[in-house]
Amino acid sequence: MTPFLRGLARAAIETFDLPEPILEVGSYQVQGQEDLVDLRSLLAPRRYIGLDVRPGPGVDLVGDVERLDMPDASVGTVIAFSAFEHVPRFWKGFDEVRRVLRPDGALVVSVPFHFHIHCHPSDYWRFTPDALKVLLEDYPSKIVGWHGTRNRPENVWAIAYREAHAPITQALHDQYARRMGLHAKQPLGWLRSLRYGLASLLAGRGPFAPHFEREKWSAELINSRSQHAPGPLRAAG
C-alpha cells in the first residue's frame, strides 16, 4: 500500500457509512509497512476480521477470497486494498464478496494498473476504471476513481453499496473529495523530482508523467437507480 492509498482509505472511512462487521481481504501486514497497511486502527472499535491466504501480522482468519468460509449476508463491509491482483480467479473473489455482504453492505476496493510486479505470493492482474465498473455492475450506487495520468493510472478504486443501502449523494461525494484533498498525499522527493525533471527535458514529459501526477485523481459517482440518478459527477484533485 502507498501513502496515497492509505489517505484514500482514511477519506473513505471518515466520509461513508461502513457497517460492521468489517472483513479485510489481504490483511497480512508486510514487515516495514505496518504504519501504512494497518487499517484496523482507523476503524476501531468496530468489529474487524483480517483475512489472508497466509498467517501472520494482521491476519485473524486464514482463507481464500475465492472460497470464503462465511455465511451469506454475514458481513457489513469488505475492504480489499491491493489484493485482487493476487487472486488467480479474481471474478470468483468478487462474487464471493457480494455473497457474504449484507444487502445494505459496502465494498471498498483498490486495485493497481500502472504498477510494478509485486509477488505476495504471486501477481496476476491489472485493472482499468471500466473494469471495476463491469465487476461492480450489481452495486447500484458507487464511486469509481483513479489517480495518476488518465491513460496510465497507478491505481483504480471504488466505494460501492449494495441495493438496500441509500445511494451516495452529491453532498457525500463532495465531502469525500474534500477529505481526499486532505489525506491522499504522495509527494515526489526532491531528488527524484530533479532527476525526472532533467530526464523529461531530454525525452519529453510523457514517460515521467505518472511520477509527476501521482497525486492527481478523478472520481465518478454512479447511481443506477433512476429515481436517484443525477448523472455522473466528476471531481479532480
C-alpha positions as CSV (number, residue, x, y, z in Angstrom):
1,M,0.0,0.0,0.0
2,T,1.2,3.5,-0.8
3,P,0.7,6.7,1.2
4,F,-1.8,7.8,-1.4
5,L,-3.9,4.7,-0.9
6,R,-3.8,5.0,2.9
7,G,-5.1,8.5,2.6
8,L,-7.8,7.3,0.2
9,A,-8.8,4.7,2.8
10,R,-8.9,7.3,5.5
11,A,-11.0,9.7,3.4
12,A,-13.5,6.8,2.7
13,I,-13.6,5.8,6.4
14,E,-14.3,9.4,7.5
15,T,-16.9,10.0,4.9
16,F,-19.0,6.9,4.3
17,D,-21.2,4.6,6.3
18,L,-19.2,1.4,6.6
19,P,-21.2,-1.0,8.7
20,E,-19.7,-3.8,10.8
21,P,-18.5,-6.5,10.9
22,I,-15.7,-5.4,8.6
23,L,-13.8,-8.0,6.6
24,E,-10.4,-7.0,5.2
25,V,-9.3,-9.2,2.3
26,G,-5.5,-9.3,2.0
27,S,-4.8,-8.1,5.6
28,Y,-1.3,-9.5,6.0
29,Q,1.0,-6.7,7.2
30,V,4.3,-6.8,5.3
31,Q,7.3,-6.1,7.6
32,G,8.2,-2.4,7.4
33,Q,4.8,-1.3,6.1
34,E,2.8,-1.6,9.3
35,D,2.2,2.1,9.5
36,L,0.7,2.2,6.0
37,V,-1.3,-1.1,5.8
38,D,-2.9,-1.2,9.3
39,L,-6.4,-0.1,8.5
40,R,-7.9,-1.7,11.6
41,S,-6.8,1.2,13.8
42,L,-8.7,3.7,11.5
43,L,-12.0,1.7,12.1
44,A,-11.8,1.0,15.8
45,P,-13.8,0.0,17.8
46,R,-15.9,-1.7,15.0
47,R,-15.6,-5.5,14.8
48,Y,-12.9,-6.3,12.3
49,I,-11.7,-9.5,10.7
50,G,-8.5,-9.6,8.8
51,L,-8.3,-12.4,6.1
52,D,-5.3,-13.6,4.1
53,V,-4.0,-16.7,2.5
54,R,-1.2,-16.9,5.0
55,P,-1.0,-16.5,8.7
56,G,0.9,-13.5,10.2
57,P,0.6,-10.0,11.5
58,G,-2.9,-8.5,10.9
59,V,-4.4,-11.9,10.0
60,D,-7.3,-13.2,12.1
61,L,-8.6,-15.8,9.6
62,V,-6.6,-17.7,7.0
63,G,-8.7,-18.3,3.9
64,D,-9.2,-17.8,0.2
65,V,-11.4,-15.0,-1.1
66,E,-12.4,-17.3,-4.0
67,R,-14.0,-19.6,-1.4
68,L,-14.9,-17.7,1.7
69,D,-15.9,-19.9,4.7
70,M,-18.6,-17.4,5.8
71,P,-22.4,-17.4,5.7
72,D,-24.4,-15.5,3.1
73,A,-25.1,-11.8,4.1
74,S,-22.9,-12.0,7.2
75,V,-20.6,-9.1,6.6
76,G,-21.3,-5.3,6.7
77,T,-18.2,-4.0,4.9
78,V,-15.5,-5.6,2.8
79,I,-12.2,-3.8,2.4
80,A,-9.7,-5.0,-0.2
81,F,-6.6,-2.8,-1.0
82,S,-4.0,-4.1,-3.4
83,A,-5.4,-7.7,-3.0
84,F,-7.3,-8.8,-6.1
85,E,-4.3,-8.6,-8.4
86,H,-3.0,-11.6,-6.4
87,V,-6.2,-13.6,-6.8
88,P,-5.9,-16.1,-9.7
89,R,-9.6,-16.2,-10.4
90,F,-10.5,-12.7,-9.3
91,W,-14.0,-12.8,-10.6
92,K,-14.8,-15.6,-8.2
93,G,-13.5,-13.4,-5.4
94,F,-15.8,-10.6,-6.4
95,D,-18.7,-13.0,-6.5
96,E,-17.8,-14.3,-3.0
97,V,-17.6,-10.8,-1.6
98,R,-21.0,-9.9,-2.8
99,R,-22.4,-13.2,-1.4
100,V,-21.1,-12.5,2.1
101,L,-22.1,-8.9,2.1
102,R,-25.4,-7.9,3.7
103,P,-28.0,-6.3,1.3
104,D,-27.1,-2.9,2.8
105,G,-23.3,-3.7,2.8
106,A,-20.4,-1.7,1.4
107,L,-17.3,-2.7,-0.6
108,V,-14.1,-0.5,-0.6
109,V,-11.6,-1.8,-3.1
110,S,-8.4,-0.7,-4.7
111,V,-6.5,-2.4,-7.5
112,P,-3.4,-1.4,-9.5
113,F,-3.0,-0.6,-13.1
114,H,0.4,1.0,-13.8
115,F,2.4,-0.6,-11.1
116,H,5.4,-3.0,-10.9
117,I,5.0,-6.7,-10.4
118,H,4.9,-7.5,-6.7
119,C,4.6,-11.1,-5.7
120,H,2.7,-11.8,-2.4
121,P,2.7,-14.6,-3.3
122,S,2.0,-14.1,-7.0
123,D,0.9,-11.1,-9.1
124,Y,-1.6,-11.9,-11.9
125,W,-3.8,-9.0,-13.0
126,R,-4.2,-5.3,-13.7
127,F,-7.5,-3.3,-13.8
128,T,-8.8,-0.2,-15.5
129,P,-11.6,2.0,-14.2
130,D,-14.0,0.5,-16.7
131,A,-13.1,-3.0,-15.4
132,L,-14.2,-2.0,-11.9
133,K,-17.5,-0.6,-13.4
134,V,-18.1,-4.0,-15.0
135,L,-17.2,-6.0,-11.9
136,L,-19.4,-3.8,-9.7
137,E,-22.5,-3.7,-12.1
138,D,-24.6,-5.3,-9.4
139,Y,-23.9,-2.5,-6.9
140,P,-26.4,0.3,-7.8
141,S,-24.5,3.1,-6.0
142,K,-20.8,3.6,-6.3
143,I,-17.8,5.9,-6.8
144,V,-15.1,4.7,-9.2
145,G,-11.9,6.6,-9.2
146,W,-8.3,6.6,-10.3
147,H,-5.1,8.5,-9.7
148,G,-2.2,9.5,-11.9
149,T,-2.4,10.1,-15.6
150,R,-5.7,9.2,-17.4
151,N,-4.1,6.7,-19.7
152,R,-1.7,5.2,-17.1
153,P,-3.3,5.5,-13.7
154,E,-1.3,4.0,-10.8
155,N,-4.3,2.5,-9.1
156,V,-8.1,2.5,-9.5
157,W,-10.6,2.2,-6.7
158,A,-14.2,2.1,-5.8
159,I,-16.6,2.6,-2.9
160,A,-19.8,0.6,-3.7
161,Y,-23.0,-0.1,-1.9
162,R,-25.4,-3.0,-2.3
163,E,-29.1,-2.4,-3.2
164,A,-30.6,-2.0,0.3
165,H,-28.3,0.9,1.2
166,A,-29.2,4.5,0.5
167,P,-27.5,5.9,-2.6
168,I,-24.4,8.1,-2.3
169,T,-25.5,11.7,-2.5
170,Q,-23.7,14.6,-4.2
171,A,-23.1,16.1,-0.8
172,L,-21.3,12.9,0.3
173,H,-19.4,12.9,-2.9
174,D,-18.2,16.5,-2.3
175,Q,-17.3,15.7,1.3
176,Y,-15.3,12.8,0.1
177,A,-13.5,15.0,-2.4
178,R,-12.5,17.4,0.3
179,R,-11.2,14.7,2.6
180,M,-9.2,13.2,-0.3
181,G,-7.6,16.6,-0.7
182,L,-6.6,16.5,2.9
183,H,-5.3,12.9,3.2
184,A,-4.4,11.4,-0.2
185,K,-0.8,12.6,-0.5
186,Q,2.2,11.0,-2.1
187,P,4.7,13.8,-2.8
188,L,7.7,13.2,-5.0
189,G,11.0,13.6,-3.2
190,W,13.2,16.5,-4.3
191,L,16.0,14.3,-5.7
192,R,13.6,12.1,-7.8
193,S,11.8,15.2,-8.9
194,L,15.1,16.8,-10.1
195,R,16.1,13.6,-11.8
196,Y,12.8,13.1,-13.6
197,G,12.7,16.8,-14.5
198,L,16.1,16.6,-16.1
199,A,15.2,13.4,-17.9
200,S,11.9,14.9,-19.2
201,L,13.8,17.8,-20.8
202,L,15.6,15.2,-22.9
203,A,12.9,12.6,-23.5
204,G,9.7,14.6,-23.1
205,R,7.3,14.6,-20.2
206,G,5.2,11.7,-21.3
207,P,7.3,8.8,-19.8
208,F,7.6,10.6,-16.5
209,A,4.0,11.9,-16.2
210,P,2.9,9.0,-13.9
211,H,5.5,10.2,-11.4
212,F,4.8,13.9,-11.6
213,E,1.0,13.4,-11.5
214,R,0.6,10.6,-8.9
215,E,-1.4,12.9,-6.6
216,K,-3.8,13.9,-9.4
217,W,-7.1,12.0,-9.1
218,S,-10.6,11.8,-10.5
219,A,-13.7,10.0,-9.3
220,E,-17.1,9.3,-10.9
221,L,-20.3,8.9,-8.9
222,I,-22.7,6.4,-10.4
223,N,-26.2,5.9,-9.2
224,S,-28.0,3.4,-11.4
225,R,-31.5,3.7,-9.8
226,S,-33.5,6.1,-12.0
227,Q,-35.2,7.8,-9.1
228,H,-31.8,8.7,-7.6
229,A,-29.7,9.1,-10.7
230,P,-28.4,12.7,-11.1
231,G,-25.9,11.6,-13.8
232,P,-22.2,11.1,-13.5
233,L,-20.3,13.6,-11.3
234,R,-16.5,14.1,-11.6
235,A,-14.1,15.6,-9.1
236,A,-10.4,16.1,-9.6
237,G,-7.6,16.7,-7.1
